[in-house]
Amino acid sequence: MVTTPLTLELLQWVSSRPRTYPEAMEAWRSNCPRQSVWDDATVDGLIRVISSRDRSAPTVVVTAAGRALLDG
């Protein structure tokens, strides 16, 4: 796993307050293969999308691995 400044920025953004999946997609989705920070963070297990039981929007959270990277 290669940690880039953009990955750390994503993790900080997600951890700064509760984020919904639609909000995160609006801010971080990219069709550019050179800017795959969202996909990389998901594949590397740094963030996770959690479905809601009450039909509200899913939320995005930093995983323990993502938190360790931020704290490291």
Secondary structure, DSSP 8 states (H G I E B T S, - for coil): ----HHHHHHHHHHHHS-EEHHHHHHHH----TT--HHHHHHHTTSEEEE--TTSS--EEEE-HHHHHHHH-
